[in-house]
Amino acid sequence: MPNPKIVNAVGGGDLSRELDLQFLHNALEGDEVRYDPEYWPGLYIRFNEDSPAVLVFRTGKYNIAGAESIKELLESNQEFLSRVGEFGISIDDPHFEIRNLVFINQYDRELNLEQLSVALGLENSEYEPEQFPGLLYRPLETEGTFLIFRNGKILLTGAKSSGNADEAFIELFDRLDELFATG
């Protein structure tokens, strides 16, 4: 039975107001606060060494990446909103959404990726070992893309919920079991 684990949760929001990034750069405290508009137009914040990164733009839009759980992603969002609010920046109704969850799982055997790409359907899979060492598999009924590696390690990127990821891995593992039982 597959047991996927979240390895990255990404979300984003919109404060619906323009921000003075230079002011925030000077005012916010954190482990890492960078702003160099000649290099990149956003403010990069990491409140502590292990926290997710918050990327903030002048338009008020922001992204949070690197959380290891949905809970950590939501807590990071609250911390960001709280810290920005300390400077009198009013935030009426911050829109925040989970945009991408990345899960990892392990299939219990080594996989021949060339054969697997044919078995899963060339229209749904892509395997170019000279470009990337894994097989990209996009089943039509699944939200997201699988990255399948020869050693059985499998990533699912693009999921929006743990429930969707669980279902997707069950379907993939069942399909792999079916392929190996007959092959």
Buried (B, 14 or more C-beta within 10 A) or exposed (E): EBEBEBBBBBBBBBBEEEBEBEEBBEEBEBEEBEBEEEEEEBBBBBBEEEBBBBBBBBBBBBBBBBBBBBEBBBBBBEBBBEBBEEEEBEBEEBEBEBBBBBBBBBBEEEBEBEEBBEBBEEEBBBBEEEEEEBBBBBBEEBBBBBBBBBEBBBBBBBBBEBEBBBBBBEBBBEBBEEBEEEE
